[in-house]
Amino acid sequence: MPTLQLRGIKKLLCLGAHSDDIEIGCGATVLRLIRENPGLEVHWCVFTAKGPRTREAKNSAAEFLQPVRVKKIRVTQFRESYFPADWAAIKDAFEEIRRGINPDLVFTHYRDDRHQDHRVISDLTWNTFRNHLVLEYEIPKYDGDLGTPNVYLPASRADGERKIGALRRHFPSQADKHWFTDDTFWALLRLRGVECASPDGFAEAFYGRKILL
């Protein structure tokens, strides 16, 4: 049974359907975990990033993981928006990931996210890592599918600035999206910070479906 204990984590697995999902959903928390867990091993897996999005994904991951000595950045080329049709191939990719790491903590998409690619990654996470500590992150978007999270990780303003600055620098292909703005990302950090009375006023929130205290 997974146990919620964020200090002492030795192996971290971050899963994202698209090239910026991990950064948006848990970027500030990843920065904190790296700082608080010296020697942390991180596997960072993006399932679709084609054309310039491949370079964006790799450059952003490299910045976030710069202090990490043992790391693996994996970017694959599944068809965006077609993940349900590519289920078997994506499941094979999950099995390959599982052979490379036995993580203490897994970050993945929220199971009730309305984007079909996100839901596939969440479902296969639980299919593959069912006995691990899994936290599901949230992505703000047009669908209006934010829920009521039950796990909060307070974030410092400095980590929020690093997260949002990296999103701005590394993902120019998304700059014309109406929701891809600094104030969107700050708003969610601030709202979740209010909900957990974060000391700095900011937080990232997650869904923890099975946690042993």
N, C-alpha and C positions, 0 to 999 in steps of 0.2 A: 504494500500500500504506500503511495507517495506521501512524503512528509514535507510540510512547508518550513523550510529552513534556508534562508537566502545567504547567510554567512557560512562559509565552508563548502560552497559549491565548487566542484572541480571541473565539471564538464557541462557545457551549455550548448544546446541545439536551437538555432533560430530558423524557422521555416516561413517563407513568404511566397505567395503565388506570383506576385509581380515585383518589379525591381525596387520599388520604394516602400513596400508594405512593412517590412521589418522596422525600418527607420521610423515610419509614421506610428506604428502600433506600439513599439517598445524601445525606441531608440534611447530615450533618457534612462530607462531602467538598465539597458545593456551597459551604458557608460558607467552607471553606478556599480553594477555587479563586477565589471572589470576592475574598477578602482578598489573595491572592498574585498576582492578575492584574488590576491596575487597568485600567479601560476595557473589561472583559469585557462582551460582549453575551450575553444569556441569553434563550432561548425555552423556556417552561415549558408543557407541553401535557398536559392531563388529558382522558381520553376518555369518562368517564362520571362525572357528579356531579349528581344530581337533587335537587330540593327544598332542604333545608338544607345538603346536601352541596356544592351549588354555592357558597354563601357561604363555607363552611368552606374549600373549595379555594382560592378567590380570596384570602381573608384570610391564609391560611397562606403562599401563594406571595408575597404582597405583603410579608410580614415577612421571609422568607428573602432576597428580592431587593431589599430597601429600599436598600442602597447602590448598586445597579446603575443606571446612567443609561439604558442602552439595553436594554429588556426588553419581552417580549411574553408575556402570560399568556393562554392559550387553554383554555377549559373547554367541552367538548362533551357531548352528551346521548345517546350510544349506550346501548342497553339492557344493563344490567348482567347478567352471566352468559350473554349471548347473542352474544358477539363472533364466534364461529365462523360463526353464521348471518348476521351483518352484515359479513362480510369485505369485500365489494366497496365498500360505503359507507365503511368505515374506511380501505381502501386509497386511496380518493379523498381522504380527509382527509389522509393521509400525503403524497400528491402536492402538496396545497396547502401543507403545512408545508415540503416540500422547496423549493418555489418562493420561500419567504420567508427561507430561511437555508441557507448552506453551512457546516455546523458543523465545528469542529476536533475536537470530542469529543461523543459521544452517550451518554447514560445511558438504559438501557432495562431491561426485565425479563429475568430468567434464562430461557434457552430451555427448560430442563427443569422449570420451575415447574409444579406440578400444577393451578394455577388456569387454566381455559381462556381467560379474558380476558387474563391475563398472557402466555400463550404466543402468542396472536394478535399482541399488540403487539410481542413480541420478533421473531416471524417477519417481520412487516411492516417492522420496523426494518431488518433485514438485507436485505430485498427492496428497500427504498428507499434506504438509505445503505450500500450494499455496499462502497464504496471509502473509507469513513470509519473513524476510530477509534471503536469501539463497546465500551463496558464494560457488562456486564449485572449488575444488582444483585439482592440477595436479600431476600425477605420472609418472616419467621417466621410460621408458621400451623399449624393443626391437622393438615394433610396430612403434616407431617414430611418436607418435601422439600428441606431444606438439603443442598447438595452440598459439593464440595471446591473452593473458589475458588483462582484462581492469580494474582490481582492484589490487593494490599493497599495501602490508603491510611491511614497512621497518622492518628489524630484526637486532638486535645487534649481534656482533660476539659471545658474551657470550651465547645468546640464541641458536645460530647456533651450538656452541660446545655442549651445553646440549642436543639438539635434536639429533645430530649425535652420540654423546657418548651413549645415551640411545638406539638408533637403534643398535649400535654395541654390547652393553652388553646384550640386552634382546632378540635378534633374532638370536641366533646361528644356527637355522635351515636354515637360508637364507644365511649363510656365503659363500656357494659355488656358489651362483648365480653370473654370470659375471658382473651384473650391480649393485649389492648390495655392494657398496664400499663407503668409506668416500668421495673420490674425486667426485663421481657422485652427491652426495647430496650437497657438497660444490659448485660444478659447477653450479647447478641450482639456489642455493641461490645467488651466485655471479652474474650470468647472469641477474636474475630478479632485483638484486640490481643496476646493471648498467642501466637497462631500466627505473628505477624510481629515479635515482640519490640518492639512500639511503645514509644517513650520514655515516653509518658504512660500506657501500658497499654491503650489503646483504638484501634480501627481499624474501618473499613468495608472489606468485601471484595467482589470482583467477579470476573467471568469474562471474560477477554480471549481471544477465539477467533482473532483475526488481528491481530498486533502486530509492527511492524518496530522493532527496537532499533537 
